[in-house]
Amino acid sequence: MVTINLAYTAPINPAGASPVLTESQVWTGLKRKVRRAYEFVPVIVACEVISEEGNTVVRKATFSTEGNPKETSEPVREVCVHFPPSRVDFKQDDGSTISNIVSRGPEGELLMTYAFEWRHDHIQEGSDEATATREKYFKMAKMAVEGSINTIRKFVQEGEIS
């Protein structure tokens, strides 16, 4: 068994970004992402909210396999816990956890980090498959963070998030 831990961080408002996003707008976007993940993460093709109580949403997310939207995995149950206004944790039944974190850098700039803990019972620690899987996940993490920021910015531009 291997557990792959990694994180990726990007600035929310890099030089030239327009409009400049506020912490409140980013938080609103992350709450939307819990319910409509397919708008933010291209490999998620469906998202169904099962229940909601307080700061916890239980959902089923369906992922495309190998980037092919016509081939999908079985839906993955995730418990999404909000920690306003800075973090959402997504816990899967196999113990894998993803955290979406909004933080500030040394100059007060907004940053977004996604931290991942993926568990794979079928992959051997130290194997070539473990190395390849980690590299695949790093590329996916970069795409997820930058894609989420871009999607939130688009929704602000279109007036869907104010």
LINSUL-V524490 format. One record per backbone hydrogen bond with DSSP energy under -0.5 kcal/mol. CO is the residue of the C=O (numbers start at 1). NH is the residue of the N-H. If there is no record, write none. Layout:
{{CO | NH} {CO | NH}}
This chain:
{{2 | 4} {2 | 120} {3 | 5} {4 | 118} {6 | 116} {8 | 114} {10 | 112} {14 | 17} {22 | 26} {23 | 27} {24 | 28} {25 | 29} {26 | 30} {27 | 31} {28 | 32} {29 | 33} {30 | 34} {31 | 35} {32 | 35} {32 | 36} {36 | 39} {37 | 40} {37 | 41} {40 | 42} {41 | 44} {43 | 45} {43 | 64} {46 | 62} {48 | 60} {51 | 58} {53 | 56} {55 | 82} {56 | 53} {57 | 59} {57 | 80} {58 | 50} {58 | 51} {59 | 78} {60 | 48} {61 | 63} {61 | 76} {62 | 45} {62 | 46} {63 | 73} {64 | 66} {65 | 68} {67 | 69} {68 | 65} {68 | 71} {70 | 72} {71 | 65} {75 | 77} {76 | 61} {77 | 93} {78 | 59} {78 | 80} {79 | 81} {79 | 91} {80 | 57} {80 | 82} {81 | 89} {83 | 86} {83 | 87} {86 | 102} {87 | 83} {88 | 100} {89 | 81} {89 | 91} {90 | 92} {90 | 98} {91 | 79} {92 | 95} {96 | 92} {97 | 117} {98 | 90} {99 | 101} {99 | 115} {100 | 88} {101 | 103} {101 | 113} {103 | 111} {105 | 108} {109 | 105} {110 | 12} {110 | 13} {111 | 103} {112 | 10} {113 | 101} {113 | 115} {114 | 8} {115 | 99} {116 | 6} {117 | 97} {118 | 4} {120 | 2} {120 | 123} {124 | 127} {127 | 131} {128 | 132} {129 | 133} {130 | 134} {131 | 135} {132 | 136} {133 | 137} {134 | 138} {135 | 139} {136 | 140} {137 | 141} {138 | 142} {139 | 143} {140 | 144} {141 | 145} {142 | 146} {143 | 147} {144 | 148} {145 | 149} {146 | 150} {147 | 151} {148 | 152} {149 | 153} {150 | 154} {151 | 155} {152 | 156} {153 | 157} {154 | 158} {155 | 160} {155 | 161} {156 | 159}}
